[in-house]
Amino acid sequence: MNVVIFPDVLARVAKLPAARVEGEGRTVRELVEGICERHAALREHLFYGNAQIKEHFLLTANGELVDVDSELAPGVELDIMLATSGGLDVDELSNDEVRRYVRHITLPDVGRQGQLRLKKSRVLVVGTGGLGSPVSLYLAAAGVGTLGLVDFDRVESSNLQRQVVHGTSTLGLPKVESARRRLEDLNPGIQIHAHDCAITPDNAMRLVGDYDLVVDGTDNFGTRYLLNDACALLRRPLVYGALHRFDGQMSVFNHQDGPCYRCLFPKSPPAELAPNCNAGGVIGVLPGVVGLIQATEAIKLILGIGEPLVGRLMRFDALSMKFSEIRFKRRSDCPTCSPSRTDRELQVEEPVVCASSQMSESTLPADFFVSPRELQLSLARGEKLQLLDVREPNELEVCRLPGSLNLPLGELDARLAELDRERPLCIVCYGGTRAERAAQLLLSAGFTGLRVLQGGIKAWARDVDHDMPLY
């Protein structure tokens, strides 16, 4: 038995199961022909019609060049290398590429040279969720030669409502691997680099420095400021997008001495003004609209055409179907992109925690907490418990405990009269944090007989109701 090692790009184009494929043969030709019989798409890429191997491949075994008629001892690995040192040919377009991108090439503002610029470009997409999905799909389809994908999360069923690069078949996989599979199927002629990690101060400069342009598909302020700082220091354009419920924002930062993200928002909002991480939600089509605009801006920047969204914040209201625009300028005192800045160190933004989940170490005694199973037994015994759910009403559309009263934490202080002070009270939220804050508020208002569901609805679904949907 022998092993043939194919170039990664050839393995993708020929749809081989892996770059290393086992086979048998007395000679190189017999070995390779046998593999071609099992994987028919491989033959047209390796051989001419006269059965001669194409000249842009090198055949090596044991560190020596061999030809197709060389004999191979059992166990010897045959390494097939691209004669161009293994990289994509970025100096010209193949006939297949011309056929694939013909709708681009016939555009006066693109042409062959514009398509070559796309092929030579390297774009880093940070986040492969709602925004990263349409961005990566359309950049891959457009022929961006190298796409970097950064994400540390795994695909969950709740993602599929809006994260269209993923599918049911990749549930549980790392998102970058799920996205890589879809993008390679869409366009096997490009290179995909999957970075299964978070953006941190330790890797931001290295990751950003490896690419020409960065697209922000993140969902937290800390990463957004970190990306902005790295892009400003390395002079990389940053294509920005953000979502909340039915609203979207788009802009381009750090391009041709234009303003950066911190010129627009010098500081992240305090926790009490940050959107509720769990309850915020987003209509599934909104990331498609915003992500498509981000992909459009990225392609315009690569081609050097049109007027990019530099110094302009575009806003989209899906409910009224209206776009609006705010113009802004570079701040002379900006700590990130000011000409007076001399250091080359990244600024690390303090992480913003949602008000709904912000909680210092619990000050409640241990006997205040009830486990999901203990609560289940109490309800089964018919105990006259009041169940108080302090989540937002839209969260209860997904899951709730039967018979619970909904008083959102932000309204609780003004609605205490709706509670029966004579009955014991069990407070519920999604993860337990808001329930603890509600318990402290009720204690200060003179309530007694309080309990908190430890771990919240998530723990109830884990320990009691395994069919309960979560978000």
C-alpha positions as CSV (number, residue, x, y, z in Angstrom):
1,M,0.0,0.0,0.0
2,N,1.2,3.5,-0.9
3,V,0.1,7.0,-0.1
4,V,-0.3,9.9,-2.5
5,I,-0.1,13.4,-1.1
6,F,-2.0,15.9,-3.2
7,P,-1.8,19.7,-3.0
8,D,-4.6,21.1,-0.8
9,V,-6.1,23.1,-3.6
10,L,-6.1,20.1,-5.9
11,A,-7.7,18.0,-3.2
12,R,-10.5,20.6,-2.9
13,V,-11.1,21.0,-6.6
14,A,-11.2,17.3,-7.3
15,K,-13.3,16.8,-4.1
16,L,-11.0,14.2,-2.6
17,P,-11.8,13.1,0.9
18,A,-8.4,14.3,2.1
19,A,-5.1,15.5,0.8
20,R,-3.5,12.1,1.6
21,V,-5.1,9.2,-0.3
22,E,-4.0,5.5,-0.1
23,G,-3.7,3.4,-3.2
24,E,-1.8,0.5,-4.8
25,G,0.4,0.3,-7.9
26,R,3.7,-1.0,-9.2
27,T,4.5,2.3,-10.9
28,V,3.6,5.9,-10.3
29,R,1.1,5.8,-13.2
30,E,-0.6,2.7,-11.9
31,L,-0.9,4.2,-8.4
32,V,-2.3,7.5,-9.6
33,E,-4.6,5.9,-12.2
34,G,-6.0,3.7,-9.5
35,I,-6.9,6.7,-7.4
36,C,-8.4,8.4,-10.5
37,E,-10.7,5.5,-11.0
38,R,-12.1,6.0,-7.5
39,H,-12.2,9.8,-7.9
40,A,-13.2,10.6,-11.4
41,A,-12.9,14.4,-11.1
42,L,-9.2,14.0,-10.4
43,R,-8.2,12.8,-13.8
44,E,-9.0,16.0,-15.8
45,H,-6.8,18.0,-13.4
46,L,-3.8,15.7,-13.5
47,F,-3.7,14.3,-17.1
48,Y,-4.0,15.6,-20.6
49,G,-6.3,13.7,-23.0
50,N,-3.2,11.8,-24.2
51,A,-2.7,10.4,-20.7
52,Q,0.4,12.6,-20.1
53,I,0.6,14.3,-16.7
54,K,0.3,18.0,-16.9
55,E,3.6,19.9,-16.7
56,H,2.6,22.1,-13.8
57,F,2.9,19.2,-11.4
58,L,6.1,17.7,-9.9
59,L,6.3,14.1,-8.7
60,T,8.6,13.3,-5.9
61,A,9.3,10.1,-3.8
62,N,11.8,9.8,-1.0
63,G,13.0,13.3,-1.7
64,E,13.7,12.6,-5.4
65,L,12.0,13.6,-8.6
66,V,10.3,10.7,-10.4
67,D,8.3,10.3,-13.6
68,V,5.0,8.5,-14.2
69,D,6.8,5.3,-15.3
70,S,9.1,5.1,-12.2
71,E,8.6,2.0,-10.1
72,L,7.5,2.4,-6.5
73,A,8.4,0.1,-3.6
74,P,5.5,-0.7,-1.2
75,G,5.1,1.9,1.6
76,V,6.7,4.7,-0.4
77,E,4.8,8.0,-0.3
78,L,4.3,9.9,-3.6
79,D,4.2,13.7,-3.2
80,I,2.5,15.6,-6.0
81,M,3.5,19.2,-5.9
82,L,2.4,22.2,-7.9
83,A,5.4,23.3,-9.9
84,T,4.5,26.9,-9.0
85,S,5.7,26.2,-5.4
86,G,2.2,25.3,-4.3
87,G,0.5,28.7,-4.4
88,L,-2.3,30.0,-6.5
89,D,-1.3,31.7,-9.8
90,V,-2.3,35.2,-9.0
91,D,-0.7,36.8,-12.1
92,E,-3.4,35.7,-14.6
93,L,-6.9,34.3,-14.8
94,S,-7.4,30.8,-16.1
95,N,-10.1,30.1,-18.7
96,D,-12.2,28.5,-16.0
97,E,-11.9,31.7,-13.9
98,V,-12.8,33.9,-16.8
99,R,-16.0,31.7,-17.3
100,R,-16.8,31.8,-13.6
101,Y,-16.4,35.6,-13.2
102,V,-17.6,36.7,-16.7
103,R,-20.3,38.9,-15.2
104,H,-17.6,40.8,-13.3
105,I,-15.1,40.9,-16.1
106,T,-17.6,42.5,-18.6
107,L,-18.1,45.4,-16.1
108,P,-16.2,48.4,-17.3
109,D,-15.0,49.2,-13.8
110,V,-13.8,45.7,-13.1
111,G,-12.4,43.9,-16.2
112,R,-9.7,41.3,-16.1
113,Q,-7.4,43.5,-14.0
114,G,-10.1,44.2,-11.4
115,Q,-10.8,40.4,-11.1
116,L,-7.0,39.8,-10.7
117,R,-7.0,42.4,-7.9
118,L,-9.8,40.4,-6.2
119,K,-7.8,37.2,-6.7
120,K,-4.7,38.7,-5.2
121,S,-6.5,40.2,-2.2
122,R,-6.5,38.8,1.3
123,V,-9.5,39.6,3.5
124,L,-10.0,38.7,7.2
125,V,-13.6,38.2,8.3
126,V,-13.9,38.3,12.0
127,G,-17.0,36.4,13.1
128,T,-18.8,33.8,11.1
129,G,-22.2,34.5,12.5
130,G,-25.0,36.7,11.2
131,L,-22.8,39.2,9.5
132,G,-19.9,37.0,8.7
133,S,-22.2,34.5,6.8
134,P,-23.3,36.8,3.9
135,V,-19.9,38.6,3.9
136,S,-17.9,35.4,3.5
137,L,-20.4,33.9,1.0
138,Y,-20.3,36.9,-1.3
139,L,-16.6,37.5,-1.0
140,A,-15.9,33.9,-1.8
141,A,-18.3,34.0,-4.8
142,A,-16.7,37.2,-6.0
143,G,-13.3,35.5,-6.2
144,V,-11.4,37.0,-3.3
145,G,-8.3,34.9,-3.4
146,T,-7.7,34.4,0.3
147,L,-10.3,34.5,3.0
148,G,-9.4,34.3,6.7
149,L,-12.2,33.3,9.1
150,V,-12.0,34.0,12.8
151,D,-14.4,32.5,15.3
152,F,-14.2,30.4,18.5
153,D,-17.9,29.3,18.6
154,R,-19.7,26.2,17.5
155,V,-22.8,25.9,15.3
156,E,-26.1,25.7,17.3
157,S,-29.6,25.2,15.9
158,S,-30.5,28.8,17.1
159,N,-27.8,30.1,14.7
160,L,-29.6,28.8,11.5
161,Q,-32.3,31.4,11.6
162,R,-29.8,34.0,10.3
163,Q,-26.3,32.5,9.9
164,V,-26.8,31.2,6.4
165,V,-23.2,29.9,5.9
166,H,-24.0,27.1,8.3
167,G,-26.5,24.2,8.0
168,T,-28.1,21.3,9.8
169,S,-25.3,19.0,8.6
170,T,-22.7,21.0,10.5
171,L,-24.4,21.4,13.9
172,G,-21.8,21.1,16.6
173,L,-18.8,21.8,14.4
174,P,-16.6,24.8,15.0
175,K,-18.1,27.7,13.0
176,V,-14.9,28.3,11.1
177,E,-14.8,24.7,9.9
178,S,-18.5,24.7,9.0
179,A,-18.0,28.0,7.0
180,R,-14.9,26.7,5.4
181,R,-16.7,23.6,4.0
182,R,-19.5,25.7,2.6
183,L,-17.2,28.3,1.0
184,E,-15.0,25.7,-0.5
185,D,-18.0,24.1,-2.1
186,L,-19.1,27.5,-3.4
187,N,-15.7,28.3,-4.8
188,P,-13.0,25.7,-4.7
189,G,-10.5,27.9,-6.5
190,I,-9.8,30.2,-3.5
191,Q,-7.9,29.7,-0.3
192,I,-9.6,29.6,3.1
193,H,-7.7,30.0,6.4
194,A,-9.8,28.9,9.4
195,H,-8.7,30.5,12.7
196,D,-10.6,28.7,15.5
197,C,-9.9,31.3,18.2
198,A,-11.0,34.6,19.6
199,I,-9.3,37.9,18.7
200,T,-7.1,38.8,21.7
201,P,-4.4,41.4,22.4
202,D,-1.9,38.6,21.9
203,N,-2.9,37.6,18.4
204,A,-4.7,40.7,17.0
205,M,-1.7,42.3,15.4
206,R,-0.5,39.0,13.8
207,L,-3.9,38.1,12.4
208,V,-4.7,41.5,11.1
209,G,-1.2,41.9,9.7
210,D,-1.6,38.8,7.5
211,Y,-4.4,40.4,5.5
212,D,-5.1,43.5,3.4
213,L,-8.5,44.3,4.7
214,V,-10.6,43.4,7.7
215,V,-14.4,42.9,7.9
216,D,-15.9,43.3,11.4
217,G,-18.6,40.7,12.0
218,T,-18.2,40.7,15.8
219,D,-20.9,41.1,18.4
220,N,-19.1,42.7,21.4
221,F,-17.5,46.0,22.1
222,G,-14.2,44.7,23.4
223,T,-13.3,42.8,20.2
224,R,-14.5,45.7,18.0
225,Y,-12.3,48.3,19.7
226,L,-9.3,45.8,19.6
227,L,-9.8,45.2,15.9
228,N,-10.1,49.0,15.3
229,D,-6.9,49.6,17.2
230,A,-4.9,46.9,15.3
231,C,-6.2,48.1,11.9
232,A,-5.3,51.7,12.7
233,L,-1.8,50.7,13.8
234,L,-1.2,48.5,10.7
235,R,-3.1,50.8,8.3
236,R,-5.6,48.2,7.3
237,P,-9.2,49.3,6.3
238,L,-11.9,48.0,8.6
239,V,-15.4,47.4,7.2
240,Y,-17.8,47.8,10.1
241,G,-21.3,46.4,10.6
242,A,-23.5,46.1,13.7
243,L,-27.0,44.8,14.4
244,H,-29.8,45.2,17.0
245,R,-33.3,43.9,16.6
246,F,-34.5,45.7,13.4
247,D,-31.7,48.2,13.0
248,G,-28.3,48.0,11.4
249,Q,-25.2,50.2,11.1
250,M,-22.4,50.2,8.5
251,S,-19.2,52.2,7.9
252,V,-15.6,52.0,6.7
253,F,-12.8,52.9,9.1
254,N,-9.0,53.5,8.9
255,H,-9.0,54.1,5.1
256,Q,-6.9,56.7,3.5
257,D,-6.5,58.8,6.6
258,G,-10.2,58.6,7.3
259,P,-11.6,58.3,10.9
260,C,-11.6,55.2,12.9
261,Y,-14.3,53.5,15.1
262,R,-13.1,55.4,18.2
263,C,-13.5,58.7,16.3
264,L,-17.2,57.8,16.1
265,F,-17.6,56.2,19.5
266,P,-14.7,57.1,21.8
267,K,-15.9,54.8,24.6
268,S,-18.2,51.8,24.8
269,P,-21.5,52.3,26.6
270,P,-21.9,51.5,30.3
271,A,-23.4,48.2,31.2
272,E,-26.8,49.7,32.0
273,L,-27.1,51.0,28.4
274,A,-25.7,47.9,26.7
275,P,-28.2,45.8,24.8
276,N,-29.5,42.8,26.7
277,C,-27.3,40.0,25.3
278,N,-29.9,37.3,25.6
279,A,-33.1,39.2,25.0
280,G,-32.0,41.6,22.3
281,G,-32.7,39.3,19.3
282,V,-32.4,40.2,15.6
283,I,-34.7,39.6,12.7
284,G,-33.1,36.9,10.6
285,V,-32.9,38.9,7.3
286,L,-31.2,42.0,8.9
287,P,-27.7,40.4,8.9
288,G,-28.2,39.7,5.2
289,V,-28.8,43.3,4.4
290,V,-26.0,44.7,6.5
291,G,-23.6,41.9,5.5
292,L,-24.2,42.4,1.8
293,I,-23.4,46.1,2.2
294,Q,-20.2,45.2,4.1
295,A,-19.2,42.8,1.3
296,T,-20.0,45.5,-1.3
297,E,-17.8,48.0,0.6
298,A,-14.9,45.4,0.8
299,I,-15.1,44.7,-3.0
300,K,-15.1,48.5,-3.7
301,L,-12.0,49.0,-1.6
302,I,-10.2,46.1,-3.3
303,L,-11.1,47.4,-6.7
304,G,-10.5,51.0,-5.9
305,I,-13.9,52.1,-7.3
306,G,-16.8,54.1,-6.1
307,E,-17.2,56.2,-2.9
308,P,-16.6,54.1,0.2
309,L,-18.4,54.7,3.5
310,V,-15.5,56.6,4.9
311,G,-16.6,59.2,7.4
312,R,-20.2,58.1,6.9
313,L,-22.3,56.0,9.2
314,M,-25.1,54.4,7.3
315,R,-28.1,53.4,9.3
316,F,-30.9,50.9,8.2
317,D,-34.3,50.7,9.8
318,A,-35.9,47.4,8.6
319,L,-39.3,48.2,10.0
320,S,-39.7,51.5,8.0
321,M,-37.4,50.3,5.2
322,K,-35.4,53.5,5.4
323,F,-31.7,54.2,5.1
324,S,-30.2,57.3,6.6
325,E,-26.6,58.6,6.9
326,I,-24.6,60.5,9.5
327,R,-21.3,62.2,8.5
328,F,-18.4,62.4,10.9
329,K,-14.7,63.4,10.9
330,R,-11.5,62.2,12.3
331,R,-10.9,63.4,15.9
332,S,-7.7,65.3,16.4
333,D,-7.6,63.9,20.0
334,C,-8.5,60.3,19.1
335,P,-6.4,58.0,21.2
336,T,-6.3,55.4,18.4
337,C,-5.6,57.2,15.1
338,S,-4.5,60.7,16.1
339,P,-1.3,61.8,14.3
340,S,0.2,62.6,17.6
341,R,0.0,59.0,18.8
342,T,3.5,57.6,18.9
343,D,3.2,54.2,20.7
344,R,2.6,51.0,18.9
345,E,0.7,49.2,21.7
346,L,-2.8,48.0,21.5
347,Q,-5.4,49.6,23.8
348,V,-7.4,47.0,25.6
349,E,-11.0,48.0,26.2
350,E,-12.7,46.8,29.4
351,P,-15.3,44.2,28.5
352,V,-18.8,45.4,28.6
353,V,-21.2,43.2,30.4
354,C,-25.0,43.5,29.8
355,A,-26.9,45.1,32.5
356,S,-29.1,42.0,32.6
357,S,-26.2,39.8,33.4
358,Q,-23.9,42.2,35.4
359,M,-23.5,40.9,38.9
360,S,-20.9,41.0,41.5
361,E,-20.2,38.0,43.7
362,S,-23.5,36.9,45.2
363,T,-24.4,38.4,48.6
364,L,-27.4,36.1,49.1
365,P,-27.1,33.3,51.7
366,A,-26.8,29.8,50.3
367,D,-30.3,28.8,51.6
368,F,-31.9,31.4,49.3
369,F,-31.2,29.2,46.3
370,V,-33.4,26.3,45.2
371,S,-32.2,23.7,42.6
372,P,-34.4,22.9,39.6
373,R,-35.2,19.5,41.0
374,E,-36.1,20.9,44.4
375,L,-38.4,23.4,42.7
376,Q,-40.0,20.6,40.6
377,L,-40.8,18.7,43.8
378,S,-42.3,21.7,45.5
379,L,-44.6,22.4,42.5
380,A,-45.5,18.7,42.3
381,R,-46.5,18.8,46.0
382,G,-48.8,21.6,45.3
383,E,-47.0,24.2,47.4
384,K,-48.5,27.7,46.9
385,L,-45.4,29.2,45.5
386,Q,-45.5,32.4,43.5
387,L,-43.2,32.1,40.4
388,L,-41.8,35.4,39.4
389,D,-40.0,35.6,36.0
390,V,-38.0,38.8,35.7
391,R,-36.9,38.4,32.1
392,E,-38.1,40.6,29.2
393,P,-41.5,39.6,27.7
394,N,-40.0,38.6,24.4
395,E,-37.8,36.0,26.1
396,L,-40.9,34.3,27.5
397,E,-42.0,33.7,23.8
398,V,-39.3,31.0,23.7
399,C,-39.7,29.3,27.1
400,R,-41.3,29.8,30.5
401,L,-42.3,28.0,33.6
402,P,-46.1,27.4,33.7
403,G,-48.0,29.7,35.9
404,S,-45.2,32.3,36.3
405,L,-45.9,36.0,36.6
406,N,-43.7,38.2,34.4
407,L,-42.4,41.4,35.9
408,P,-39.3,42.5,34.0
409,L,-36.4,43.4,36.3
410,G,-36.4,47.0,35.0
411,E,-40.1,47.4,36.0
412,L,-40.1,45.5,39.2
413,D,-39.6,48.4,41.6
414,A,-42.7,50.1,40.2
415,R,-44.9,47.0,40.2
416,L,-44.3,45.5,43.7
417,A,-48.0,45.8,44.4
418,E,-48.7,43.0,42.0
419,L,-47.0,40.5,44.3
420,D,-48.6,38.8,47.2
421,R,-46.4,39.4,50.3
422,E,-48.1,36.6,52.2
423,R,-47.0,33.8,49.8
424,P,-43.5,32.4,49.4
425,L,-41.9,33.6,46.2
426,C,-39.5,31.9,43.8
427,I,-37.7,34.2,41.4
428,V,-36.7,33.0,37.9
429,C,-34.6,34.4,35.1
430,Y,-32.5,32.9,32.2
431,G,-29.2,32.2,34.0
432,G,-29.9,33.3,37.6
433,T,-28.2,36.7,37.6
434,R,-31.2,38.9,37.2
435,A,-33.1,36.8,39.7
436,E,-30.5,37.5,42.3
437,R,-30.7,41.2,41.6
438,A,-34.5,41.0,41.9
439,A,-34.2,39.2,45.2
440,Q,-31.9,41.9,46.6
441,L,-34.5,44.6,45.5
442,L,-37.4,42.6,47.1
443,L,-35.4,42.2,50.3
444,S,-34.8,45.9,50.6
445,A,-38.6,46.4,50.0
446,G,-39.4,44.1,53.0
447,F,-40.3,40.9,51.3
448,T,-39.7,37.6,53.0
449,G,-39.9,34.0,52.0
450,L,-37.8,34.5,48.9
451,R,-36.1,31.8,46.9
452,V,-34.0,32.0,43.7
453,L,-33.9,29.3,41.0
454,Q,-30.3,28.4,40.9
455,G,-29.0,28.5,37.3
456,G,-32.3,29.9,36.0
457,I,-34.2,28.6,33.1
458,K,-31.0,27.1,31.5
459,A,-30.5,24.9,34.5
460,W,-34.2,23.9,34.5
461,A,-33.9,22.8,30.9
462,R,-30.7,20.9,31.7
463,D,-32.0,19.1,34.8
464,V,-35.8,18.9,34.4
465,D,-37.3,19.7,31.0
466,H,-34.9,18.5,28.4
467,D,-37.2,19.4,25.5
468,M,-37.4,23.1,26.6
469,P,-36.1,25.4,23.8
470,L,-33.4,27.8,24.8
471,Y,-31.9,30.9,23.1
